[in-house]
Amino acid sequence: MTSRVWFSAAEWAAMKLPGMPGTSRGIQQRAQREDWLRDEWRDVRWRERRGFGGGFEFHLSLLNTFQQAALLHQIGAAVENRPTDGLWQAYERQKAGPKEEAARRVRILQEVRTLVEQGAGRLEAIGTVLPRHGIKSRQTYYTWERTVATLHPSDWLAALTPHRIGAVASADLAPDAWEMLKTDWLRPEQPSFEACWRRVQSVGAEKGWTLCSSRTARRRLLALPRTMRTLARKGEEALRHMYPAQERDRTCLHAMEAVNSDGHKWDVFVRWPDGTIARPMMVGFQDLFSGKMLSWRVDQTLHASLIRLAWGDLVERYGIPLACLMDNGREYANKIMTGGTPTRFRFKVREEDPTGIMALMGVEVHWSTPYSGQSKPIERAWRDFAGDLAKHPAFAGAYVGNNPLAKPENYGSKAIPLDKFLRVVDGAITEWNARAGRRSKVAQGRSFDQVFTESYERSASLIRRPTPEQRRLWLMAAEGVSVNRVDGCLKLFGNRFWAPFLHEEIGHKLIVRFDPEAVQQDLHVYRLDGAYLGAAPCVEAAGFFNKADATSHNRARTQWKRAQRTMLEAKRKLDIADVAAMLPDPEPSEPIETRVVRGAFPTNGNAALKAVPAGAREPDHDMETILTNIRQLWPERSSEGSD
């Protein structure tokens, strides 16, 4: 930035500015014609030149926008005007009326300047423009000119905005009283303003506080930011709802590209086959693109097997989706469904954990935000079911209300049999999918069924179908089980399972997949890395004195042992005698001189003290060594021996 805004007539003439005379004399004549040297503009738009030669200098604001741009281009610098940030901030705070008045004043100044540039005299231009805009006093126009005299035309709008002169004096309120009022009012109990103000008045009377009127105090409280008031009085959950929810575009998807799932507890009493009366829990999978409900299962509680069965129905009927948006509940973040997913929010991920069904199928799992219905589109379906389907005429008397305070008069008077409940729900979901007039961006008046079918047929080549091996993944539940180190059996739910291949896995942890409703059927056994080993049948626990079962078991064991012996003989081509015959005969070795050391034992006298037979070799031990050994063996007789 440069602070140079004053120039002589000769300097402007040398710059050859557009629309300006090219001589110093021509610029001086224009200054006289346009009355640049008025007294009220002294030191504002013109000043006496300081230095040798005298004369005048003119301010940059006398030039129009194009001339200023040409001048700045030549000197290679911008003009340093007075700070205008405050002007524009004040302009932004004004209402529409003052802003429109500022724009009218700018137009008047520009019209006068345009007429002057076209050759009209300055006084003539002012006299022509002001009456047309209803301005009677020229002093008003001159005031506007002085206001923008040193500003760039781009800042005129902010500078000419009318401001309210003076401010309404606010009644005094003691700082301590204001702090007490804020603290008392901004709390989760949400006390009324009147109660808080009465407490301030009672304390203020004792302490001599200066108080304003209650209306003024209320206005000051309501002038606090709404977000602050919401957080203090209603909590973080209410504050979170004030932030705009993310609008997710589903038009870029296709059918079965992604699904979402959640659980829903029905507000209906159901009688189960065992006589229990309880509200059923439903698990559903919904297509994200179309909104169609694809599969669902019902049980008394939400558990991993229920989710697994609903997932199996989905994959069996429509194929394997690429991604799944799931709830963050413990039932969904289970190791059966999502084991091995590193982004699970619950449980620890261990290397020995079984890989979940979705990870084995290559489904990308996304977790929704906890306690956030906006993150799961299926919540809209649950709302429809709770509002309409739960109040179906077939459920009259069994409806319990959506909260404990909304119980109907006939609460608990009836319980719907499970089979009837399932029939009604199945028909209602079918109708819900086929209902026309959906207003989503994808449906545009069509039904969920129509949208899904159209996209499903168009994207058939992109949808993966499950293999027979993959069907075992969702039809069975996975659980890490260790192989018995003795007989190679697997124990599960009190039953034992065994197959010959289990002997190769003794001491290892394996994954077994089974039907939870028939736990005595064959187990499908996998390694931890997902490799399939085979099926292991159940070894039934027979009666203790059941001779037929014992005979059958012994016969099976005999056959198994015979098979193992046959396999061993097939692998072993040589007899052990043949192996022995292949070995070379051992060569005789030379006799080795031995040294025999006899211990000294007190039998019949001291054998160590007897004379050595003729020709025998003297022992290596001397008498002192022998006596030492005797003392160690019989300390009670050592004193006698020493005598």
HUBELMO-V738067 format. One record per backbone hydrogen bond with DSSP energy under -1.0 kcal/mol. NH is the residue of the N-H (numbers start at 1). CO is the residue of the C=O. If there is no record, write none. Layout:
BEGIN
nh=(NH NH)
co=(CO CO)
END
This chain:
BEGIN
nh=(2 7 12 13 14 15 20 27 28 29 30 31 32 33 34 36 41 42 43 44 45 46 47 49 54 57 58 59 60 62 63 68 69 70 71 72 73 74 75 76 77 80 81 88 89 90 91 92 93 94 99 100 101 102 103 104 105 106 107 108 109 110 111 112 113 114 115 116 117 118 119 120 125 126 127 128 129 130 133 134 135 142 143 144 145 146 147 148 151 155 156 159 160 174 178 179 180 181 182 183 184 185 186 187 190 196 197 198 199 200 201 202 203 204 205 207 208 209 217 218 219 220 221 222 223 224 229 230 231 232 233 234 239 240 241 243 253 257 259 260 261 262 264 266 269 270 271 272 275 278 281 282 283 284 285 286 287 288 291 294 295 297 299 307 308 309 310 311 312 313 314 315 316 317 318 320 323 324 325 326 333 338 341 344 353 356 357 358 360 361 363 364 366 368 372 376 379 380 382 383 384 385 386 387 388 390 392 395 396 398 400 406 411 413 414 416 418 421 422 423 424 425 426 427 428 429 430 431 432 433 434 437 438 444 445 446 449 451 452 453 454 455 456 457 458 459 462 471 473 475 476 477 481 483 484 488 490 492 495 497 498 502 503 504 505 507 508 510 511 512 513 518 521 523 524 525 526 527 530 533 534 536 539 546 547 550 551 552 553 554 555 556 557 558 559 560 561 562 563 564 565 566 567 568 569 570 571 572 579 580 581 582 603 609 616 626 627 628 629 630 631 632 633 634 641 642 643)
co=(78 58 8 9 10 11 17 23 24 25 26 27 28 29 30 31 38 39 46 41 41 41 57 55 51 47 7 45 5 59 60 64 65 66 67 68 69 70 71 72 72 2 79 84 85 86 87 88 89 91 95 96 97 98 99 100 101 102 103 104 105 106 107 108 109 110 111 112 113 114 116 115 121 122 123 124 125 126 130 131 130 138 139 140 141 142 143 144 148 152 153 155 156 210 174 175 176 177 178 179 180 181 182 185 187 192 193 194 195 196 197 198 199 200 201 203 204 204 213 214 215 216 217 218 219 221 225 226 227 228 229 230 235 236 237 240 250 254 323 286 325 284 282 280 398 278 416 276 272 270 299 264 297 262 295 260 292 258 287 285 285 283 281 303 304 305 306 307 308 309 310 311 312 313 314 464 257 364 259 366 329 334 338 341 350 339 336 337 356 357 358 322 324 326 369 373 376 377 378 379 380 381 382 383 384 385 389 392 393 395 267 403 408 410 397 269 271 417 418 419 420 421 422 423 424 425 426 427 428 429 430 445 446 440 438 443 433 447 448 449 450 451 452 453 454 455 459 467 470 471 472 514 510 508 489 484 497 495 492 490 537 499 500 501 502 483 505 481 526 479 524 515 518 536 513 534 511 531 527 525 525 523 496 543 545 546 547 548 549 550 551 552 553 554 555 556 557 558 559 560 561 562 563 564 565 566 567 568 575 576 577 578 601 606 613 622 623 624 625 626 627 628 629 630 637 638 639)
END
